[in-house]
Structures are given as structure tokens and as C-alpha cells.
Amino acid sequence: MFRESIDSLLRKYCNPQLYEAISGDLEELYELDLQVQGQSKADRRYLINSISFLRYHRLRKGQTTKTLNSMSLIKNYVKVSWRDLLRHKTYTTINLMGLVSAMTISLMILQYVVYETGFDRLHTDHDRIFRVVNDRYQKGELVQHGTITYPIIGPTLAKDLPEIEAYTRMTFNTREYIGYNDDLYLTQQFLIADEHFLPFFSFELLHGNDKTALEAPFQAILTESFARRLLNSDDDPVDMLGQSIEIYGRPAKVTGILKDVPSQSHLQFDMLLSYNTFIDLAGESADNSWQWSDFYHYVKLKEASSIESLRPKLAEFGERYFKDGEVSGSEEEFYLQPLAAAHLDPTMEYEIGSVVDGQIVWTMLVIAGFILLIAWINYINLTTSRALQRAKEVGIRKLIGADRSHVISQFVVETLIINGLALFASIGLVWLLQPFVNLLTNLNLSLGTLWFSQLFGVPFVLLFSIAFILGLIVISLYPAMVLARFKAKDVIYGRCKLMGGVAWLRKALVVFQFVTAIALINGAMAISEQVDFMLNKEIGLNIDNTLVVYGPSRTDWDSTYITKVDRFRNEVQRQPGVEMVSTSNRIAGEIMGRIFQVRSNGNPETKDLTLNFLSVDYNFEQLYGLKMLEGRFFESMDYNYDPNFIHNIIVNETSIAYLGFTSLSDALGASISFNNRDWTIIGVVKDFHQRTLHEKIEPIALLPYLGTEHSYAIKLGSEPNEAVLTNINNIYDEVFPGNYFDYFFLEDQYAGLYRPELRLSYVSKVFTVLAIIMVILGLYGLTTMTLEKRVKEIGIRKVLGARLGQLLLHLTRDFAVLMLIALLLGVPFSLYVIDLWKADFAYTAQLGIGSVALACSLVIVFSSIPILFQARRAASNNPIEALRSE
Amino acid sequence: MKGTNLGELEEIVLLIVANLYDMAYGVAIKVEIEEKCGRKITISTVHNVLQRLQEKEFLESRYSEPTKERGGKRKLLFRVTKSGQEAMVSSRGMREELWRGIPELAFK
């Protein structure tokens, strides 16, 4: 049995002239071995001997004509395929259009996915770098899941855990003005980083010493382009080296010039300031506090150590230093987040870097795959449904002497041609459309991104080629095998027809396309409804026509500041077109700071509570349209230069139960304590959404603090005009000299909070339209082909008296059944996926039955158009035309 | 064709085929080489060399009558051709020429 099967293989692949000699020799050797060595050894040697004939490459060489022949055959395949593509222009156009648009959009999405998932690979050892993140619990409840921790964490971890090779700590500052040569220059973001920063990461230092450049206080490193901005020239910014700049009102020395930070880095900055500067300004607690949490730590593990083995040690670390929440007010748990995940995890609070939602990125990849799949299914369906047309060709080929494998390879060649054409066209199209896409996404993508990137640690090009070729093999082999089934004699007798399995598979594929289209359109509907809901929901804050002017951070905080605020407020309010001015540390939409270890004095069981806080002036209520439920809002007497004289506080509705009060009036006048002082609740304000609808409304306290960094919200009576802006600017310059007047519109900023959703909504609409167009194209092609086969049937039916309506019904019934099945599968599936997506939002729009019905009927209507159109055309033909030829 | 030079193994196989006269086929040649030259050789190598020699037209082959041995399969028998004979002779002549050219002192 064993030898027989080897022998039959040999017969198949060996040069027939030599087969008998080889087979005989193998047999004879086997018999020899059998006598000397026994059965099993003889079997083994037989196998080895036969395998060794494999290298006997000359065996096949007897038929030299074979190779020549297949070359000319391939030429013939190409020629015939080309002619066929040219002859059936509709079919070719449909196929190419579908493939090109699917490949173009897939390539674009791939660019995006590869770009977003390729962040922070610029650092050598990036796979060993982790960020220290932490969870804070109070009474077993998670109160903060964030990236900020205490300044002492990095050094302590490095001391306690031998697995850590290096660490660096930092904090950041946004929107700060740097003085140079009597001018002010805005930095959007700079890092205050310790001396380990440069050796730790791989940012490229062009000038300066990476060991000492961040060592002493008041040392700064500028990026190339920021240095050029200060120099106001395009020359080598080396001239800035050693210069003195002014920061926080003090001189600092430029000790290095850094190459601009690459866009694929989650840390973005114009400038690095030495950490010792910060210790110098803020005191020792910036170095060793266990309470002040504004600091970011990155650690690099030693090569051999694994993150798993560190997990228990980190848990133990949190318990040892923060036991029972006595140190910081919370029980703390520490984790290491891989550097590669930093850019893709949107759940972390108080982010330092740029972040996108990794789930959305991966979803995009999946959708890209589905769109390509739809296009390829179109290809399969169109090719197989055209099989009858090609039957004669196949028959003749077989008659002349082609066997199955020849016919298969002919159709494989055809698939390669059409897909190759499509790929080239879409690469060209991506290249052409790139500028628009980049404008739209605000990213700098290029085909180069794809060429040089890796995905899952594998070069992207390799991965893509493998996936693409696998796809091509599947989609080329199947139709080719269907076509190759025709038998020569059947074709000659005109008896050919397709085997049953084909139609069945084609129907399944059509259903799959419908399901995808339904899921996409439902998804797009849900996303756009949710976005509308979020943008239009009554958030409890009035943000219309509101201008926000950045606070005069360069003005000193002193006893006169309160009068300056009053002066600015009054003078601006006196301008025509200005309704009101209010100042607060955070404006609508911005993340709030937190107060820990809050106690409600009347309710002793409440301790270690956490409140979010906003520092506001007395106009805040009116300007944003807050509603007081109980008590009063702040008045000017609540404010004081000396914080020790401030003890009134206003809380929101949600805080009442949280603080342990049973009713609003119960809370009024009650005393709570934090920051080692007692505070009196003088009012309760109705809940409002300070943050996006992703987040639940949290307990919020309003405090009557003012500050030089607090922004000014200016409510305008109408659309802003040049004159009002100039007037406000003049007043600002007069009241707060030495500051930069800079502003934005609150509505823009607030809408910006939903930018990811808006972008997703936009992209999903594009996907949906594209998917539906492709489904329509596919159906159009498919119905054309199927109806062509039924021309005679239709003719006979008409002759026998069928009316147009009856014919239409008859012809479209098959598709209607498929569509119904698709609806039954697609609707529950898409509702399920939408629910998963909505879990990310605290407040969601109810997806109405109406919208689902609308979405589904859109799919049905759009896909019915080509079917009905074709069916009508076929049904209104003169039956004589159809039947005459027989 | 790569000229008419003989490789070492090719020469041995040619000699063995000539030795076995009319009984030269794969297994016999393999056994003979293993006995006479004391080296192991696989059957596929033997076939490979035979095929090469046939392409150089130093060997010709024919199938024998079928027998009951070898599962009823015929043997492919080889015989040295005229040009094979010439190649062997010239190879031998070349060797002898070279031997003669060795100065007596060389091996002392």
C-alpha cells in the first residue's frame, strides 16, 4: 500500500521514458534490503531512495518542448483574456470600477492604520519602554484612571525594582510665552523633563551634550523649528545655542538644539526645560511629594525581564507606599503601559500626548477588509455567472488538447490581469487623491508610509503582498474551477449547463454583500444620530457666541489683580455688542482638576471623597446660563486676595447625594472640609455637562478663586465683528500690559471635542455609500448575466400571455428572497455591533426603529433599481426577437 | 553541451558499464561501484550520472525483456557508445601522459 502510493506518485511526475527503469530499480533495491535488513528498514530506505529522486531534476527534462509550450500558452492566455476584456466592456468596466474603488479606499485606510499604529517606534528599545500609569480607588471604587502620578514615583520604582534599567520623569506646560530679544513667542506645548530624558528616548540632539543639557536649573533645549522662529531665519539654528531666553519671568540658557519631533511620537513639544528648573521654582515637593500628582514617568526594563513578573511587584509597591489611602487619599495601583499602546488608549485621563481611539483604528481596518471582500465577491459572481458565455471557448480548448489545469491557469491569468490593472490604477488614484485626504484628515500620509512601515512587527509590504496574493488565489481559483468543469463533448453538442453548487454559492455571496451593506448603513445611521445627539443635547451650559480670551498669565498675582479683573470686565462689558464677561480656570468642555480627601462634616460616614472643581467668578452662572436650585451664586464679597478668607462653595446637584445629604435644603449652609479647612455650601446648581457625553456628570464644586491664568469668556450679543475684537484687544493690552492677546470661539472648541466622532461619522458615510454602490454594480452585472440566459424563457412566457407586471414579479423573486434573508441576518447583527460601540458613551441617543427601517429600505430601494431596470428591459423585448433564432 | 570532459564519477560509471557489458543497469551499477570502489552511492545519483552520460552520447540505452523479478518491470540497460569509448581512451591517454611527465624526484 505504502509503496504503491509512492510508485503512483512517481508514475505521475517522472519522465515516462525513465519511469519503468527507476521504479524497477527501487523495487529491486527494496527486495535486497528486505532480505538483509527486514521490513521496516527496507520500507524506510525505499522512501528515502524515492525522495532522493526528487533532486533528479533532469528526469523531467526529457520533454524540453514542454517549457517552450507553456510560455507560448501563457502568451495566448494573456491575449485571449485581453480580447475578452475589451469585447465585454460593460462587464469589464463594472469589474474594474468595483475593484479600483475598493482597493483605493483600502489602501487609504491601510495608510491611516499603519500610521496610527506605528507611533513611537523611533526610539531604540521602544519595546522595553513603558509608561507608569495608575488607578486610584476610594472605598473600592475607581475614581481615577490616569497617566499622572507623583514626582517621587520614578526614582522610587528605579530604586525598588532591579528590573528597571532607566527611568525619566517629566511634566508639561501648554501655551506659554517665551521671551527672546524683547519679543514674545508662543509655545503650544513644552516638556519639563529630567536629565535622563535625552539618553532615555531617541530624539535626535543636533547640538549640545545629551548628558548635561538638562542637568542644571534654567537650561532649555529648543527644537529646530522653534529656534528658527526665535531667530526669525531659516538658517542653521545653531546660533541659538548658548543664548538666553526668558521663561516664567526668569532667564534660561539654551543648551541644545533638537531635531523637530517626528509626527509619529505621542510626546509632542517645541521645547524641553530642565526638571531642576521646576524644582527651583516650585520647591522640593516637586522632587519628592507623595501627594502632588502632575507628573509622568517612563521606565525602561532590562532586556531579560518580563512585564508579567513585574505585575505583582507593582501591586506590592502600591500597597507599601499608599496603604489604606492614608498618604494620598486613595488606594493606588500602578501599571506599566507599553509605549506602543500610549497613542492608542483613549481611556487614560490627564494625557500628556496625542491619543486616538485604537478600537476605531482597528475597526477601520476590518471595514477596509470587508469593502475589498465585497469587490472580490462581485468579481467572483460576475465571472461565474458569465461562465456559460465562455463555455464554447473552454470546450474548444479542451478539444484541441487542453486539460483541466490548462483551463484553470488561463482563468487565473485573467484574474491576475484584471486585479493587477486595478491595483496599479488604485495606487495611482491614491497618489492623486493624497493631498485632499491629507487636508481632510489633517495627517501627513503618503504611500511611503506604507512602504517603510511594519504591522504586528512584520514589514507591511510583505504582509500586504501575502494577504493580497492569498485573496487572489481564492478568487481566481474558484471561478476558474467552475469554468474548467465544462466537458468538450457537451459543449460541442450544445448541452452545457452549470453545476448546482455554483448558483448556491453565488446566492450566499450576494446575501453576504447585502448583510455587509445593511450593517454599514445602520452603523453610519447610528453614528450620525449619536453625533447629532451629542452636538444638540441640552448640556446645561450656554456656549453660543462666546469668545474666549486666554488669561494674562504674565501678569503677577498680587492684591491688585482682583481690581484688574473688575476693571477689564467692566470696560469690556461697556462695549457695544458685548453682553457679559466671566473668568474661570476651565471653560466649558475642558477637563477639571480634582480635590481629594473631601469630608462632609455633618455626615461622619463620608470621608475621602473626591470632587471635581471649577474656579469661577460671579458672572459664571449668568454667562453660561446655569440654574440655581437652592441658595445663591457667588457675589463679589466672596472673593479675596488671601485664600484663607475664602470659605464659600457651591456644589452641583449630583454632589448632594454623594456628600451624604438627603435633600437640597439639607445641603444648604452645611459644612464640608478639604485642604485642611472648612467650607460652607451657599448654593446648589443644576447639573450641567462640563465634559463630553462620553462621561457621566460627576460631583462638581465651584470655588470663588481668581487667577492670572484663568481665561475670559466674553458673551457677544451677535456675530463677532472686527471693531469689537479690536476694542477688546485694546482694553486687554491696557489692563494687562506685557501679555499676548489671543482668543478662540467656544463653539469651535466644543465641537472639537467630538472631532473623533465627527470624523468617524464622515468616514462611515463614505464607506456606506461606496459599499452600496459596489453592491449595486455587482447586482447590475449579475442580473444582466442571469437575464441573458433567460431570454428565451421570457419570450415564451410573453407569447403565452404573461403581462409585464407578472414577468417582473417572476424575474425579481429570487433576489427578493435573498434580500429578505439578508435583512433577517443583517439587522440583529448591526444592532449588536452598535450596542458595543455605544458602551463608550455615558449618554446615548436611542436608535429609533424608524432609522433602522429607513436604512434597510434605502438598501432595498437602491439594490432594486438595477434589478428592476434590467428585468423591465428584458421583459419588454419583443418575444419574436428572442425566439426567432432557434 | 559542456564539452566532452569526463567527471571523476562519470569516468567510474563509464568503466563499470563497460565492465558489466550488457548487464549494466541502475542497481547492478550501484552494487558494482560499492564493491569495487568501496564507496556508498545512492541509486538516484547513479541514474543522474547515467542520464548525463547519455546526453553526452557516451552511453546508449534500451529496455530488456520483462522478467518476473522487480515487480515485472523491465531493466534499462546501458552500453558504451563509440564516442564513449573514445572519451575513455582519451581520458586514459591524458592520465598516462601526465603520469609520464612526473619527474622521478617528485615522489622521493
Chai-1 contact restraints between the chains, C-beta under 6 A:
chainA,res_idxA,chainB,res_idxB,connection_type,confidence,min_distance_angstrom,max_distance_angstrom,comment,restraint_id
A,E20,B,K73,contact,1.0,0.0,6.0,A-B,restraint_1
A,E20,B,R74,contact,1.0,0.0,6.0,A-B,restraint_2
A,A21,B,L76,contact,1.0,0.0,6.0,A-B,restraint_3
A,S23,B,K73,contact,1.0,0.0,6.0,A-B,restraint_4
A,G24,B,R70,contact,1.0,0.0,6.0,A-B,restraint_5
A,G24,B,K73,contact,1.0,0.0,6.0,A-B,restraint_6
A,D25,B,G26,contact,1.0,0.0,6.0,A-B,restraint_7
A,D25,B,V27,contact,1.0,0.0,6.0,A-B,restraint_8
A,D25,B,I43,contact,1.0,0.0,6.0,A-B,restraint_9
A,E27,B,R70,contact,1.0,0.0,6.0,A-B,restraint_10
A,E27,B,G71,contact,1.0,0.0,6.0,A-B,restraint_11
A,E28,B,V27,contact,1.0,0.0,6.0,A-B,restraint_12
A,E28,B,R70,contact,1.0,0.0,6.0,A-B,restraint_13
A,L29,B,V27,contact,1.0,0.0,6.0,A-B,restraint_14
A,N49,B,I43,contact,1.0,0.0,6.0,A-B,restraint_15
A,S52,B,T42,contact,1.0,0.0,6.0,A-B,restraint_16
A,S52,B,S44,contact,1.0,0.0,6.0,A-B,restraint_17
A,F53,B,S44,contact,1.0,0.0,6.0,A-B,restraint_18
A,Y56,B,S44,contact,1.0,0.0,6.0,A-B,restraint_19
A,Y56,B,N48,contact,1.0,0.0,6.0,A-B,restraint_20
A,R58,B,Q51,contact,1.0,0.0,6.0,A-B,restraint_21
